[in-house]
Amino acid sequence: MGSAAVSVVHLVRLSAVAGLLVAAMVLATVGGGAVVARDAARSALQMPEGFAPSGMMQQSVLLDADGEEFATVHDRRREAVALDAIAPVMRRAVLAVEDRRFYEHAGVDMRAVFRAALATLGGSTQGGSTITQQYVKNVLVEAAETPEQAARATETTLARKIRELRYALGVESALPKERILEGYLNISYFGNGAYGVQAAAQRYFGVDAADLDAVQAATLAGLVKGPAVYDPVERPEAALDRRTTVLHSMAEVGVISEEEAESAADRPLGLDMTPLGGGCFESDHPYFCEYVIAWIENDPRFGATAEERARWVRRSGLTIRTTLDPDAQQAAQRAVDRHVPRHADAGKVAVQAMVEPGTGDVAAMAQNREYGFDGDDPDQTSLNFAVDAGHGGGTGFQAGSVFKAYTVAAALEKRMGVGTTFDSPESTTVTGQRTCSGERLGEWKVRNSGDSDEGRQDMEEGVKHSSNTYFAQLQKRVGLCDTVRMAERLGAKRADGKPFGEWNSFTLGDQEVAPLDVAVSYATLAARGVRCEPRPVAEIVAADGEERAVDPVCERALEEATADAVNDVMRAPLADGGTAHGLAPGRPAAGKTGTTDAFAAAWFAGYTPDLASAVAVGDPRGGARHPLRGVSIGGRYHSVVYGSTIPGPIWRDGIRGALRGTDATAFPEPRPSALRPGFSVGSAPRRQPGPPVPDVRGRSFEEAEAVLEKVGFRVREGGVRVPSEHGEGMVASTNPSAGTPLPEGAVVNIFRSRPA
């Protein structure tokens, strides 16, 4: 018989079944009605609107930039497989026990239907569902988006049964038997978190569905009817009895012999319970995994609502190729763990985020916390401290002097020139600043911190020594509003989602931000003024193979010439005598230390032309109550923690490791006019370096002070004592260090020694 003839026979059979079915149901429920039966029979063969036969939930897979899987996410743990990837004995086992006439009926087994209807009229219930009907029910349950829809899909009513039967007829008219059986085996729940036969085979026996033997297949086929009732883990005796029933059903239809069934019935269950894995919790990179999911849920490109986007990413069987660079991630994590080990007594958290300039690709994010949900374990957290609250993070950390880069950018954009100078004493008072709305702010008394320098300084010296009093005056000259807007243009934002506060001390970074957003803003400078939104996903491939590229979203935030000038200035902290002296990664780089008031947090943010990174160290319990003072971290005691103390080395080691084996890229030379536009007011040429700092280690404080003052430097005692081999109270070190050339009048900090 040809295919056309087979289709005609199938259609005739379906039509007859539809008519008989509807007539039987109408008679059973309302006692008759020829017109109703006729109209219902006509519609029974139509695929119901909105019914998706293949709409089962499938897990989505996350790949790193090299194409290696590092996580799966899902609402239900399932890996859909083709019918030919399921052992034939498994297919036949489920048909033997659930639907022996599967290849004979047209979606509805009329014998079973009439038997069930008569039982219902008699006051009892009896199953009569075919595999097609069970498949339909499971699809409807999985498609439910509200509790009401789920309840309607499982309600014990004749109305639901009629609806389900009609859908079954529609499915049979649209799909071949093999597709229906494949869908059924993939969508069915087998208990213990395993949806679909592939997940069930792995869960219970540690094998793929293609490798199941007859006894294993009988166990799984028996679970479909009642995964909880026949749970082989919790109720092994019930599972054995059910398996025996299935084995005898298999023998009755010739899948195995009666002798094989009897012999197999005496075998133990032979479970090899295997974790299914999946979810960010079990990922090698859980925080990056969580960020990817939150990023998709926040992006309207992937759906009209957050709820719709959440369902899409967890249920659609997507392959998500991320921007996670395995080498960068390993380097970032190693650097964090090396300098702020996990399970440290101090309770401090160290976080690092890396971003590629010019694309916004998020290459890595690392922190020294185990991913977990035990609120009583201080070494566990599900918060990703690298990102803002809207993407699964916390409320950020005060950034300190890393904000001074934004003031530099705003000043150079206004053509103030690097030679803009101010007298920068230990303390000063600034008045007359205004918010963007024109509100006049009160006076601001500002002091230099322990790692700041003072004296008359130009812009390069101000950033090199992180002079608070210099930047307070520069911000006033630039304008508070323009400084705030520059930070926003470059990509910085508050971690709690609120707008930046417009207050006097903005340039000193006393607002909470997330490391990723700071890294994005510094990447904008590295990309010569092109800001790109952070992008953790490069491509998404749907279950049907359709590819969807996720292009970078970039725009120019700063003129190229201005950005080049900023980059030139921001290299100063890494030079000799800078607050980040000794932290250069062995290639052209720029960056800024950040130490907040009262040592609530410490930062280092920096970049090469190829990679930007921001590092924060703080305390998630609150920096005000748990400052970075008098703490032991990594086996070393710290009276105070500066941006150069721990965050800087983390940044240096992370950048080195991430870029190892790549060619170094140089920053473009800035145009002289961008650095020195020749302003006459408050502008002066940059001074040449003066004499080097003498080596006064091992001397008494008084002797060292006399030597330094004779050269022309001013002396200030450092606020902490450092361990050294020199006698207690003697000079252990200076900042800047010995040999650093400084202009006359510069401040040299002297640090006394304490026993090592």
C-alpha positions in Angstrom: 0.0 0.0 0.0 1.4 3.4 -1.0 2.0 6.3 1.4 -1.0 8.2 0.1 -3.2 5.2 0.7 -1.8 4.8 4.2 -2.6 8.5 4.9 -6.2 8.0 3.7 -6.7 5.0 5.9 -5.2 6.8 8.9 -7.5 9.8 8.3 -10.6 7.6 8.0 -9.6 5.8 11.2 -9.0 9.1 13.0 -12.4 10.5 11.8 -14.2 7.4 13.0 -12.4 7.5 16.3 -13.3 11.2 16.7 -16.9 10.6 16.0 -17.2 7.6 18.3 -15.2 9.3 21.0 -17.2 12.5 21.2 -20.5 10.6 20.9 -19.5 8.3 23.8 -18.4 11.2 25.9 -21.5 13.2 25.2 -23.7 10.3 26.0 -21.8 9.6 29.1 -22.1 13.1 30.4 -25.3 14.7 29.0 -27.3 11.7 27.7 -27.2 12.5 24.0 -27.1 15.3 21.4 -26.5 14.5 17.7 -25.7 18.1 16.7 -23.1 18.5 19.5 -21.5 15.2 18.6 -21.3 16.2 14.9 -19.7 19.6 15.6 -17.3 18.2 18.1 -16.2 15.4 15.8 -15.3 17.9 13.1 -13.0 19.9 15.5 -11.4 16.8 17.0 -8.9 16.4 14.2 -7.7 19.9 14.4 -4.4 20.6 16.2 -5.5 22.8 19.2 -4.4 26.4 18.9 -1.3 27.2 21.0 -0.5 23.5 21.6 3.2 22.9 20.9 3.9 19.1 20.6 7.6 19.6 21.0 7.4 22.2 23.8 9.1 20.3 26.5 11.5 22.0 28.9 15.1 21.4 28.0 18.2 22.5 29.8 20.4 25.2 28.4 24.2 24.7 28.1 26.8 27.4 28.8 30.1 27.3 26.9 33.2 29.3 27.5 35.0 31.2 24.8 36.9 28.1 23.8 33.7 26.1 23.3 34.0 24.0 26.5 30.9 23.4 28.6 31.0 24.8 32.1 27.4 24.9 33.2 23.8 23.9 32.5 20.8 25.7 33.6 17.2 24.4 33.7 13.9 24.4 35.4 13.9 20.6 34.9 17.0 18.5 34.4 16.5 17.0 31.0 18.6 16.2 28.0 16.4 15.4 25.0 17.7 12.6 22.7 16.6 11.2 19.4 14.7 8.0 19.3 17.6 6.1 17.8 19.7 7.2 20.8 17.4 5.2 23.1 17.9 1.5 23.5 15.3 -0.5 21.5 14.6 -2.6 24.6 13.7 0.6 26.5 11.2 1.6 23.8 9.6 -1.8 23.8 9.5 -2.0 27.6 7.5 1.1 27.9 5.1 0.1 25.1 4.6 -3.3 26.7 3.5 -1.9 30.1 1.9 1.4 29.0 0.4 1.0 25.6 0.6 -2.3 23.7 -1.7 -1.1 20.9 0.3 2.1 20.3 1.0 1.3 16.6 -2.6 0.2 16.1 -4.7 3.0 17.5 -5.1 6.5 16.3 -4.2 8.2 19.6 -7.1 6.9 21.5 -7.6 3.3 22.4 -11.4 2.9 22.2 -11.5 -0.3 24.1 -9.8 1.4 27.1 -11.9 4.5 26.7 -15.2 2.7 26.9 -13.9 0.6 29.7 -12.9 3.7 31.6 -16.2 5.5 30.8 -18.2 2.6 32.1 -16.1 2.5 35.3 -16.6 6.2 35.7 -20.4 5.8 35.4 -20.2 3.1 38.0 -18.6 5.4 40.5 -15.0 4.4 40.2 -12.0 5.6 38.1 -9.8 3.6 35.8 -6.9 4.5 33.6 -7.3 4.3 29.8 -4.7 6.7 28.6 -2.5 5.9 25.6 1.1 7.0 25.3 -0.2 9.8 23.0 -2.6 11.0 25.7 0.1 10.9 28.4 2.4 12.8 26.1 -0.3 15.5 25.6 -0.9 15.8 29.3 2.8 16.2 30.0 3.2 18.9 27.3 0.2 20.8 28.8 1.7 20.6 32.3 5.1 21.9 31.1 3.5 24.6 29.0 1.6 26.0 32.1 2.9 29.4 33.1 0.6 29.9 36.1 -0.6 27.7 38.9 -4.1 28.0 37.4 -3.0 26.6 34.1 -1.1 23.8 35.8 -4.2 22.9 37.8 -6.4 22.9 34.7 -3.9 20.6 33.0 -4.2 18.0 35.8 -7.7 18.4 37.1 -9.7 15.2 37.6 -12.7 16.0 35.4 -14.3 14.7 32.3 -13.9 18.1 30.7 -10.1 17.8 31.0 -10.3 14.2 29.7 -12.3 15.2 26.6 -9.8 18.1 26.0 -6.9 15.7 26.3 -8.4 13.1 24.0 -9.1 15.8 21.4 -5.5 17.0 21.6 -4.3 13.4 21.3 -6.2 13.0 18.0 -4.7 16.3 16.7 -1.2 15.1 17.6 -1.7 11.8 15.8 -2.9 13.6 12.7 0.2 15.9 12.8 3.1 13.7 13.9 4.3 10.2 13.0 4.3 7.5 15.7 8.1 7.6 16.1 8.0 11.4 16.9 5.3 10.8 19.5 7.1 8.0 21.2 10.4 10.0 21.2 8.6 13.0 22.7 7.0 10.8 25.3 10.2 9.2 26.4 11.9 12.6 26.6 9.2 14.5 28.5 8.2 11.8 31.1 9.2 12.2 34.7 11.1 9.3 36.2 11.6 10.6 39.7 14.6 11.9 41.7 14.8 15.0 39.6 15.2 13.1 36.3 13.1 14.3 33.4 13.3 12.2 30.3 14.8 8.8 29.7 18.4 10.0 29.2 18.5 11.8 32.5 16.8 8.8 34.2 19.4 6.4 32.8 22.2 8.6 34.0 20.6 9.2 37.4 19.8 5.6 38.3 22.4 3.6 36.5 25.2 6.0 35.3 24.7 5.1 31.7 23.2 6.7 28.6 19.8 5.7 27.4 21.3 4.0 24.4 23.1 1.5 26.7 20.2 0.4 29.0 19.8 -3.4 29.3 16.4 -5.1 29.6 16.3 -5.2 33.4 17.3 -1.5 33.7 14.7 -0.7 31.0 12.1 -2.5 33.0 12.9 -0.5 36.1 12.6 2.8 34.3 9.5 1.8 32.4 7.8 1.0 35.7 8.5 4.4 37.1 6.5 6.4 34.6 3.2 5.3 36.2 4.2 6.6 39.6 7.7 7.9 40.2 7.0 8.5 43.9 5.1 5.3 44.5 7.7 3.1 42.9 10.8 5.2 43.9 13.7 2.7 43.8 15.6 4.8 46.3 13.0 5.3 49.0 10.8 2.3 48.2 13.0 -0.4 46.8 10.5 -3.2 47.4 7.7 -1.4 45.6 10.2 -0.7 42.7 11.1 -4.4 42.5 7.5 -5.5 42.4 6.7 -3.0 39.7 9.8 -4.1 37.7 8.6 -7.7 37.9 5.2 -6.6 36.5 7.0 -4.8 33.6 9.2 -7.8 32.9 6.2 -10.1 32.6 4.5 -7.6 30.3 7.6 -7.6 28.2 7.5 -11.4 28.0 3.9 -11.4 27.1 4.6 -9.3 24.0 7.8 -11.1 23.1 10.4 -8.6 24.1 12.0 -11.2 26.3 11.2 -14.8 27.1 9.3 -15.9 30.2 12.5 -17.6 31.4 14.4 -14.3 31.1 11.6 -12.5 33.0 11.7 -15.0 35.8 15.5 -15.0 36.0 15.6 -11.2 35.9 13.0 -10.8 38.7 15.5 -12.3 41.2 18.2 -9.7 40.4 18.7 -6.7 42.7 17.8 -3.3 41.4 21.5 -2.6 40.7 21.3 1.1 41.2 24.3 3.3 40.6 22.9 6.7 41.7 24.7 9.4 39.9 24.4 13.2 40.5 22.8 14.8 37.5 24.7 18.0 37.9 23.5 21.1 36.2 22.7 24.5 37.6 25.1 27.2 38.5 25.6 25.6 41.9 27.5 22.7 40.3 29.3 24.8 37.7 33.0 25.3 37.7 32.4 29.0 37.4 29.1 29.5 39.4 29.3 33.3 39.7 29.9 33.8 36.0 27.1 31.4 35.3 24.7 33.4 37.6 25.8 36.6 35.9 25.0 35.3 32.4 21.5 34.2 33.5 20.8 37.5 35.2 22.2 39.4 32.2 19.8 37.6 29.9 16.9 38.1 32.2 17.6 41.9 32.3 18.0 42.4 28.6 14.7 43.2 26.6 16.3 41.8 23.5 15.5 38.3 24.7 11.8 38.8 25.6 9.1 41.2 26.6 9.3 40.6 30.3 11.8 39.3 32.8 9.6 36.3 33.5 9.4 35.5 29.8 13.2 35.7 29.5 13.7 33.6 32.6 11.5 30.8 31.1 13.3 31.1 27.8 16.8 30.6 29.1 15.9 27.8 31.5 13.5 25.8 29.3 14.5 26.2 25.7 17.5 24.0 25.3 19.8 26.8 24.3 23.5 26.6 23.7 25.0 29.8 25.1 28.5 30.7 24.0 29.8 33.1 26.6 32.8 35.4 26.6 34.4 33.7 29.6 38.2 33.4 28.8 39.4 30.2 30.6 43.0 31.6 30.9 41.8 34.9 32.3 39.4 33.3 34.7 42.1 30.9 36.0 44.5 33.8 36.4 41.9 36.0 38.1 40.9 33.3 40.6 44.5 32.3 41.4 45.4 35.9 42.1 42.4 36.4 44.4 43.0 33.2 46.3 46.7 33.8 46.6 46.4 37.1 48.2 43.1 36.7 50.2 42.8 33.0 50.7 39.4 31.4 51.2 38.4 30.6 54.7 40.5 33.5 56.0 39.8 34.4 59.6 39.5 38.1 58.8 36.2 37.5 56.9 37.3 39.8 54.0 36.2 39.3 50.5 38.4 40.0 47.4 36.8 40.4 44.0 38.2 40.8 40.5 36.4 41.5 37.2 38.1 41.6 33.8 36.7 43.3 30.6 38.1 43.5 27.1 38.3 47.1 25.8 36.5 47.8 22.5 34.0 44.9 22.9 32.8 44.9 26.5 33.4 41.2 26.6 33.5 40.0 30.3 36.6 37.8 30.3 36.6 36.8 34.0 35.2 37.4 37.4 36.5 35.8 40.6 36.0 36.1 44.3 37.4 34.2 47.4 34.1 32.7 48.5 32.6 29.3 47.9 29.3 29.4 46.1 26.5 28.2 48.4 23.4 29.1 50.3 24.3 28.3 53.9 23.7 31.6 55.7 25.5 30.4 58.8 28.7 29.6 56.9 30.8 32.9 56.4 32.8 31.3 53.7 29.7 30.7 51.5 27.7 33.1 49.5 25.4 33.2 46.5 26.1 36.9 46.0 28.3 37.8 43.1 30.2 40.7 44.6 31.7 41.5 41.1 28.4 42.8 39.8 25.6 45.2 40.9 22.5 44.3 42.8 20.4 44.1 39.6 22.5 41.3 38.3 22.7 39.1 41.4 25.4 41.1 43.3 25.5 43.1 46.5 25.4 46.9 46.9 29.1 47.3 46.0 32.1 48.8 47.8 33.2 52.4 48.2 35.7 52.9 45.4 38.0 55.5 46.9 40.5 57.3 44.6 39.8 55.2 41.5 37.2 57.9 40.9 40.0 60.4 40.3 40.4 59.1 36.8 36.9 60.5 36.0 38.0 63.9 37.2 41.1 63.7 35.1 39.0 62.8 32.0 36.6 65.7 32.7 39.4 68.2 33.2 41.2 67.2 30.0 38.0 67.2 28.0 37.6 70.8 29.1 41.2 71.5 27.8 42.6 72.3 31.2 45.8 70.6 30.4 48.0 68.3 32.4 49.9 71.3 33.6 47.0 72.6 35.7 48.5 73.1 39.1 47.2 73.7 42.6 48.9 74.1 46.0 47.9 70.8 47.6 48.6 71.1 51.3 47.8 68.4 53.9 44.3 69.8 54.3 42.2 72.5 52.6 38.6 73.7 52.4 36.7 73.9 49.2 33.6 76.0 48.8 31.1 76.9 46.1 30.5 73.6 44.4 27.1 73.1 42.7 25.0 70.1 41.8 23.6 69.5 38.3 20.4 71.2 39.4 22.3 74.3 40.5 22.1 73.7 44.2 25.0 75.3 46.0 26.8 72.9 48.4 28.4 73.8 51.7 32.1 74.0 52.5 34.1 70.8 52.3 37.1 70.2 54.5 39.3 67.7 52.9 42.6 66.1 54.0 45.2 64.0 52.3 45.3 60.3 53.2 48.3 58.4 54.4 49.5 57.5 50.8 49.0 61.1 49.4 51.6 63.6 48.7 51.3 67.4 49.1 52.9 70.6 47.8 52.3 72.4 44.5 51.3 69.7 42.0 50.2 69.5 38.4 47.7 66.9 37.2 50.2 64.1 36.7 51.7 64.6 40.1 48.3 64.8 41.7 47.2 61.4 40.3 50.7 59.9 40.8 50.6 60.7 44.6 46.8 60.5 44.8 46.5 63.9 46.4 43.0 64.5 47.8 43.5 68.2 48.2 44.6 68.5 44.6 41.6 66.6 43.3 39.2 68.5 45.5 40.3 71.7 43.8 40.5 70.2 40.3 36.9 68.9 40.7 35.7 72.4 41.7 37.5 73.8 38.6 36.0 71.2 36.3 32.6 71.3 38.0 31.0 68.7 40.1 28.2 68.0 37.6 30.6 67.5 34.7 32.7 65.1 36.9 29.6 63.0 37.8 28.4 63.0 34.2 31.9 61.9 33.0 31.8 58.9 35.3 28.5 57.9 34.0 29.6 58.3 30.3 32.6 56.1 30.9 30.4 53.4 32.3 30.5 53.7 36.1 27.2 53.5 38.1 26.1 52.9 41.6 25.7 49.2 42.5 22.3 49.7 44.2 20.8 51.1 41.0 20.3 54.6 42.3 21.8 57.7 40.5 25.1 58.9 41.7 24.9 61.3 44.6 26.1 64.8 43.7 28.0 65.8 46.7 31.4 67.5 47.4 33.5 64.3 47.9 32.5 62.6 44.6 36.0 62.6 43.2 37.2 60.7 46.3 34.9 57.8 45.5 32.8 57.5 48.6 29.9 55.8 46.7 29.4 52.1 46.3 30.1 50.6 43.0 30.7 47.1 41.6 34.1 46.0 40.3 32.6 45.0 36.9 31.3 48.5 36.3 34.6 50.1 37.3 36.4 47.7 34.9 34.0 48.8 32.2 34.7 52.5 32.8 38.5 51.9 32.7 38.1 49.7 29.6 36.5 52.8 28.0 39.8 54.7 28.5 41.8 51.7 27.2 39.6 51.7 24.1 40.5 55.3 23.4 37.1 56.6 24.5 34.8 53.9 23.1 32.4 52.6 25.8 30.9 49.2 25.4 28.2 47.7 27.6 29.4 44.6 29.5 28.7 41.6 27.3 29.0 38.0 28.8 27.4 36.3 25.8 28.6 36.2 22.2 26.1 33.9 20.6 23.0 31.9 21.5 22.0 28.8 19.5 18.4 27.6 19.8 17.5 23.9 20.1 16.6 23.8 16.4 20.0 25.1 15.5 19.1 28.7 14.7 22.1 30.9 15.6 21.6 34.3 17.1 24.7 36.6 17.4 24.9 38.9 20.4 26.8 41.9 19.0 28.6 44.4 21.2 26.8 47.6 22.1 29.3 50.4 21.9 29.4 54.2 21.5 31.9 56.9 21.7 32.0 58.4 25.2 35.2 60.5 24.9 37.2 62.0 22.1 40.1 59.8 21.0 42.7 62.5 21.6 41.3 63.2 25.1 41.3 59.5 26.0 44.9 59.2 24.9 45.8 62.1 27.1 44.0 60.5 30.1 45.9 57.3 29.5 49.2 59.1 29.5 48.3 60.7 32.9 47.0 57.5 34.4 50.3 55.7 33.8 51.8 57.9 36.5 50.7 55.9 39.6 52.6 52.8 38.3 55.8 54.8 37.7 58.6 55.3 40.3 57.3 57.2 43.2 53.7 56.5 42.4 51.2 55.0 44.8 51.3 51.8 42.7 55.0 51.7 42.2 56.2 48.1 41.6 52.8 46.9 40.4 53.4 47.2 36.7 52.5 43.9 35.0 55.5 44.0 32.6 53.8 45.7 29.7 52.4 49.2 29.1 49.6 49.8 31.7 47.7 52.5 33.5 45.8 52.4 36.7 44.8 53.9 40.0 44.8 52.8 43.7 41.8 53.4 45.8 41.7 53.6 49.6 38.5 54.8 51.2 38.0 57.0 54.2 38.4 55.0 57.4 39.7 52.0 55.3 36.2 50.7 54.6 37.5 49.2 51.3 40.6 49.1 49.1 40.7 49.0 45.3 43.0 48.9 42.3 41.6 49.5 38.9 43.9 49.4 35.8 44.2 48.5 32.2 46.4 47.7 29.3 45.3 48.4 25.8 44.1 44.8 25.7 42.4 44.2 29.0 40.9 46.2 31.9 40.5 44.9 35.4 39.1 46.2 38.7 39.9 44.6 42.1 38.1 45.4 45.4 38.8 44.1 48.9 36.3 44.7 51.6 34.0 43.2 54.1 30.5 42.1 53.1 29.3 42.7 56.7 30.0 46.4 56.2 33.2 48.3 55.9 32.3 50.8 58.6 31.9 48.2 61.2 34.6 45.9 59.9 37.3 48.1 58.3 40.6 47.0 56.8 42.6 47.9 59.9 44.4 45.5 62.2 43.6 42.4 60.1 45.5 39.3 59.3 45.0 38.2 55.7 46.9 35.4 54.0 49.1 34.9 57.1 50.2 38.5 57.2 49.2 41.2 59.6 48.1 44.5 58.2 47.7 47.6 60.4 45.9 49.1 57.5 45.2 47.9 53.9 45.8 50.4 51.1 44.9 50.0 47.4 48.5 49.1 46.7 48.8 46.6 49.6 46.5 43.8 48.4 44.2 44.9 45.5 47.2 46.1 43.5 49.1 42.7 43.6 45.9 40.9 42.8 45.4 43.1 39.8 49.1 42.7 38.7 49.1 39.0 39.0 45.7 38.6 37.3 46.6 40.8 34.3 50.0 39.0 33.9 48.3 35.6 33.9 45.5 36.6 31.7 47.8 38.1 29.0 50.6 35.6 29.3 51.8 34.5 25.9 50.2 37.5 24.1 52.2 40.4 22.5 52.3 43.6 24.5 50.4 46.5 23.0 51.6 50.1 23.5 49.3 53.0 24.2 49.2 55.6 21.4 51.2 58.7 22.1 48.9 61.6 23.0 48.9 64.7 20.9 50.9 67.5 22.8 48.0 69.9 22.4 45.8 67.5 24.3 48.2 67.5 27.2 49.3 71.1 27.2 46.8 73.4 25.5 48.5 76.5 26.9 46.0 77.7 29.4 47.4 80.7 31.2 45.1 80.6 34.3 46.2 78.0 36.8 48.4 76.3 34.2 52.1 75.6 34.3 54.5 73.3 32.5 55.2 70.0 34.1 58.3 70.1 36.3 61.3 67.9 35.7 62.0 65.3 38.4 64.3 66.5 41.2 66.9 64.6 43.3 66.4 61.0 44.3 65.1 60.0 47.7 68.1 59.1 49.9 68.2 55.6 51.5 67.6 56.3 55.2 66.6 52.7 56.2 68.1 51.7 59.6 68.5 55.3 60.8 66.6 56.8 63.6 63.6 58.9 62.7 65.4 62.1 63.6 68.5 61.3 61.5 66.4 60.4 58.5 64.3 63.5 58.8 67.4 65.7 58.8 68.9 63.9 55.8 65.6 64.3 53.8 65.1 67.9 54.7 68.6 68.8 53.7 67.9 67.5 50.2 64.8 69.7 50.1 62.0 67.2 50.9 59.3 67.5 53.5 58.9 64.7 56.0 55.8 63.0 57.4 55.7 60.0 59.7 53.7 57.1 58.3 50.7 56.0 60.3 51.7 52.4 60.6 54.8 50.4 61.6 56.1 47.7 59.3 58.0 44.6 60.1 61.7 44.7 59.1 65.2 43.5 60.1 66.0 46.9 61.5 65.7 47.7 65.2 62.3 48.5 66.6 61.5 52.2 66.0 64.2 52.7 63.4 63.3 53.6 59.8 62.0 50.5 58.0 61.1 52.1 54.7 60.0 55.3 52.9 57.3 56.1 50.5 58.3 56.9 47.8 61.1 54.4 48.1 64.8 55.2 48.0 66.1 56.3 44.6 62.8 57.8 43.4 63.4 61.2 41.9 61.0 63.8 43.3 60.6 67.6 42.9 61.8 69.9 45.6 59.2 70.3 48.4 57.7 66.8 47.8 56.6 64.8 50.9 58.4 61.6 51.9 56.6 59.3 54.3 58.8 57.6 56.9 57.7 54.2 58.3 59.2 53.0 61.6 60.1 49.4 62.1 58.5 46.7 64.3 59.7 43.2 64.9 59.1 40.9 61.9 
